[in-house]
Amino acid sequence: MSTVDTLFETIQSRKENPPPGSYTARLFAMGENEMLKKMGEEAVEVIIAAKGETDERVIYELADYIYHTLVFLAARGLTWQQVETELARRFR
């Protein structure tokens, strides 16, 4: 199982059984509009890092963006596997 798969399982678990103090559970409680705003903020941080910061910072910000993307997918009832399937379809 990949790291992304493991993370997505954890996110799904937080959605179904939100533990107190969980940032992921808080994102679900905030709703889709707030999730999308957070994804937008993270996307901007990736761009800023890419334009003038270290590769390590770019990786850090991309990891944040991917995490927030996975939370959004879970909120919509979608999966990372569906994204991978779409990528595979495009690049056959």
C-alpha positions as CSV (number, residue, x, y, z in Angstrom):
1,M,0.0,0.0,0.0
2,S,1.4,3.4,-0.9
3,T,1.8,6.4,1.4
4,V,-1.1,8.1,-0.4
5,D,-3.4,5.1,0.1
6,T,-2.5,4.9,3.8
7,L,-3.1,8.7,4.2
8,F,-6.4,8.5,2.4
9,E,-7.6,5.6,4.6
10,T,-6.7,7.8,7.7
11,I,-8.6,10.7,6.2
12,Q,-11.6,8.5,5.5
13,S,-11.5,7.3,9.1
14,R,-11.4,10.8,10.4
15,K,-14.5,11.6,8.2
16,E,-16.4,8.6,9.6
17,N,-15.3,8.9,13.2
18,P,-14.0,12.4,13.9
19,P,-11.7,12.4,16.9
20,P,-11.6,15.5,19.1
21,G,-8.9,17.9,18.1
22,S,-8.3,16.4,14.7
23,Y,-7.4,18.9,12.0
24,T,-8.8,16.6,9.3
25,A,-12.1,16.3,11.2
26,R,-12.2,20.1,11.5
27,L,-11.8,20.5,7.8
28,F,-14.8,18.2,7.2
29,A,-16.8,20.2,9.7
30,M,-16.0,23.5,7.9
31,G,-17.6,22.3,4.7
32,E,-16.7,22.3,1.0
33,N,-16.3,26.0,0.5
34,E,-13.8,26.3,3.2
35,M,-12.0,23.2,2.0
36,L,-11.7,24.8,-1.5
37,K,-10.4,28.0,0.0
38,K,-7.7,26.0,1.8
39,M,-6.8,24.2,-1.4
40,G,-6.5,27.6,-3.1
41,E,-4.2,28.9,-0.4
42,E,-2.1,25.7,-0.6
43,A,-1.8,26.1,-4.4
44,V,-0.6,29.6,-4.0
45,E,2.0,28.5,-1.5
46,V,3.2,25.9,-4.0
47,I,3.6,28.5,-6.7
48,I,5.4,30.9,-4.3
49,A,7.8,28.1,-3.2
50,A,8.5,27.2,-6.9
51,K,9.3,30.8,-7.8
52,G,12.0,31.4,-5.2
53,E,12.4,28.8,-2.5
54,T,14.3,25.6,-2.1
55,D,13.3,22.3,-3.6
56,E,12.6,21.1,0.0
57,R,10.1,23.9,0.4
58,V,8.4,23.0,-2.9
59,I,8.1,19.4,-1.8
60,Y,6.7,20.5,1.6
61,E,4.1,22.7,0.0
62,L,3.1,20.1,-2.6
63,A,2.6,17.6,0.3
64,D,0.3,20.1,2.0
65,Y,-1.6,20.5,-1.3
66,I,-2.0,16.8,-1.9
67,Y,-3.2,16.3,1.7
68,H,-5.9,18.9,1.3
69,T,-6.8,17.5,-2.1
70,L,-7.3,14.1,-0.5
71,V,-9.5,15.6,2.1
72,F,-11.6,17.3,-0.6
73,L,-11.9,14.0,-2.5
74,A,-13.1,12.2,0.6
75,A,-15.6,14.9,1.3
76,R,-17.0,14.5,-2.2
77,G,-17.1,10.7,-1.9
78,L,-14.4,10.3,-4.5
79,T,-11.1,8.4,-4.2
80,W,-7.4,8.9,-5.1
81,Q,-7.8,5.6,-7.1
82,Q,-10.2,7.4,-9.4
83,V,-7.6,10.1,-10.0
84,E,-5.0,7.4,-10.7
85,T,-7.4,5.7,-13.1
86,E,-8.0,8.9,-15.0
87,L,-4.3,9.5,-15.3
88,A,-3.8,6.0,-16.6
89,R,-6.5,6.5,-19.1
90,R,-4.9,9.7,-20.4
91,F,-1.4,8.1,-20.8
92,R,-2.1,4.7,-22.3
